[in-house]
Amino acid sequence: MKKLLAVTTTALMLSGALYADSNFYGKVALGYEDANNITNSNYNIDAGTGVNTMMAIGYRYKDFAIEGEYSHSKVNYNNKNLNYKNDITVNSYIVNALYYIDLKSVVTPYLGVGIGTSAYDDGISTDNVRTYEGTAGIAIAMNKSLDITAEYKYRKFDVKGIGTNADPDTSTNSYMLGLLYKF
């Protein structure tokens, strides 16, 4: 028991020293999502709006960062072909590369691109699709460890013919407010 306590105490002290000036961060955000309508010869879907929640863990080195992001969104839609209304639920897992523009102030704009996968469920079917993301945002430093973030995210889903040979434009626009904590 004493050895376990000694090893645990030593590990905690070393991890605190190791991460004291860490470049790791965690981010959470909540936002409004607007999905684009899907209209072509096979579909006539009025997509609506909904809520998007997001969390990410990242590592920043100077002006560059890489992060792993998970987001969950629920958007209402009306499939006019099937006379069916429901919510589409989407869970996305994305790796983002970000570039921070250092203005030498408390406000830091940033741009990013990402790629990942999304699992969606529209009440009729479920599927996993490749997902691309573009991000533009600002971080406002509240103190050395905490930033408030405001982001716009454009997300494109690589849906090749949901049940047909169609290639519908399936994308969303998200407007997010969040907190970024630097460990």
C-alpha positions in Angstrom: 0.0 0.0 0.0 2.8 2.4 0.8 4.5 1.7 -2.5 1.3 2.4 -4.4 0.9 5.7 -2.5 4.5 6.6 -3.2 4.3 5.8 -6.9 1.0 7.7 -7.3 2.3 10.7 -5.4 5.5 10.8 -7.5 3.5 10.4 -10.8 1.2 13.2 -9.8 4.1 15.5 -8.9 5.9 14.7 -12.2 2.8 15.2 -14.3 2.1 18.5 -12.7 5.7 19.7 -13.4 5.6 18.2 -16.9 2.4 20.0 -17.9 3.0 23.3 -16.0 3.8 25.1 -19.2 1.9 22.7 -21.5 0.7 23.5 -24.9 -2.3 21.2 -24.5 -5.8 22.6 -24.4 -9.4 21.6 -24.1 -12.4 23.3 -25.7 -16.2 23.1 -25.4 -18.7 25.1 -27.4 -22.4 25.4 -28.0 -24.0 26.8 -31.1 -26.7 27.2 -33.8 -26.6 25.0 -36.9 -28.2 25.7 -40.2 -28.3 22.8 -42.7 -28.6 23.4 -46.4 -31.7 22.1 -48.3 -31.2 19.1 -50.6 -32.9 19.6 -53.9 -32.2 17.5 -57.0 -34.1 15.1 -59.3 -34.3 12.5 -56.5 -34.7 14.7 -53.4 -36.7 17.6 -52.1 -35.7 18.0 -48.5 -36.2 21.2 -46.5 -33.4 21.1 -43.9 -33.9 23.3 -40.9 -31.9 24.5 -38.0 -30.8 23.0 -34.7 -28.3 22.9 -31.9 -24.7 21.8 -32.2 -22.4 21.0 -29.2 -18.7 20.4 -29.6 -15.7 19.4 -27.5 -12.0 19.2 -28.5 -8.6 18.3 -27.2 -5.7 19.9 -28.9 -2.0 20.8 -28.9 -0.7 24.2 -29.9 2.8 25.0 -30.9 3.4 28.7 -31.6 0.9 29.7 -34.3 -0.2 26.2 -35.2 -2.5 23.7 -33.5 -3.9 20.2 -34.2 -7.0 19.0 -32.4 -9.3 16.1 -32.2 -13.0 17.3 -32.2 -16.2 15.6 -31.4 -19.5 17.3 -32.2 -23.1 16.3 -31.8 -25.9 18.1 -33.7 -29.6 17.7 -34.2 -31.3 19.5 -37.1 -35.0 19.2 -38.1 -35.9 18.4 -41.7 -38.9 17.7 -44.0 -38.5 15.1 -46.7 -41.2 16.2 -49.1 -40.8 13.1 -51.4 -41.7 10.8 -48.5 -44.0 13.2 -46.6 -41.8 12.7 -43.6 -40.6 15.1 -40.9 -38.0 14.3 -38.3 -34.7 15.3 -36.8 -31.3 14.3 -38.3 -28.8 13.5 -35.5 -25.1 13.7 -36.5 -22.1 12.7 -34.4 -18.8 13.9 -36.0 -15.2 13.0 -35.2 -12.8 15.4 -36.9 -9.1 16.1 -36.8 -8.4 19.8 -37.4 -5.3 21.8 -38.3 -5.5 25.4 -37.1 -3.4 28.5 -37.8 -3.5 31.3 -35.2 -2.9 34.9 -36.4 -0.9 36.6 -33.7 -2.1 40.2 -33.4 -0.1 40.8 -30.2 -3.4 41.5 -28.4 -6.0 39.6 -26.3 -7.9 38.9 -29.5 -6.4 36.2 -31.7 -8.2 35.2 -35.0 -7.6 31.7 -36.4 -8.4 29.6 -39.5 -8.6 25.8 -39.8 -9.4 22.8 -42.0 -10.4 19.4 -40.9 -11.3 15.9 -42.1 -13.1 13.1 -40.3 -16.2 11.0 -40.2 -19.8 11.6 -39.3 -22.4 9.1 -38.2 -25.9 10.3 -39.0 -29.4 9.0 -38.2 -32.4 10.5 -39.9 -35.0 8.2 -38.4 -35.2 6.1 -41.6 -31.6 5.1 -42.1 -28.1 5.5 -40.5 -24.8 5.8 -42.2 -21.2 6.9 -41.7 -19.8 9.4 -44.2 -16.5 11.3 -44.8 -16.7 14.8 -43.5 -14.7 18.0 -44.4 -14.6 21.1 -42.2 -13.5 24.7 -42.5 -13.2 26.9 -39.4 -12.8 30.7 -38.9 -12.8 32.0 -35.4 -11.5 34.3 -32.8 -10.1 33.6 -29.3 -10.4 36.3 -26.6 -7.9 35.8 -23.8 -9.6 36.2 -20.4 -6.4 35.3 -18.5 -3.4 33.1 -19.1 -5.4 29.9 -19.1 -8.9 30.7 -20.4 -10.1 32.0 -23.7 -13.6 32.7 -24.9 -14.1 31.5 -28.5 -16.5 32.5 -31.3 -16.3 30.2 -34.4 -18.0 29.7 -37.7 -17.8 26.2 -39.1 -18.7 25.0 -42.6 -19.1 21.3 -42.7 -19.4 19.2 -45.9 -20.6 15.6 -45.8 -19.4 13.3 -48.6 -22.7 11.7 -49.3 -22.7 9.9 -52.6 -26.3 9.1 -53.5 -28.3 8.4 -50.4 -29.9 5.3 -51.8 -29.5 6.5 -55.5 -26.9 7.6 -57.9 -27.5 11.2 -56.8 -24.8 13.5 -55.3 -26.8 15.8 -53.1 -25.1 18.9 -51.5 -25.2 18.0 -47.9 -23.5 20.7 -45.8 -24.1 22.7 -42.6 -23.1 26.1 -41.3 -22.5 26.4 -37.5 -22.1 29.4 -35.3 -20.5 28.5 -32.0 -19.5 30.2 -28.7 -17.2 28.4 -26.4 -14.4 28.2 -23.8 -10.9 27.1 -24.4 -8.8 26.1 -21.3 -5.0 25.8 -21.6 -3.6 23.1 -19.3 
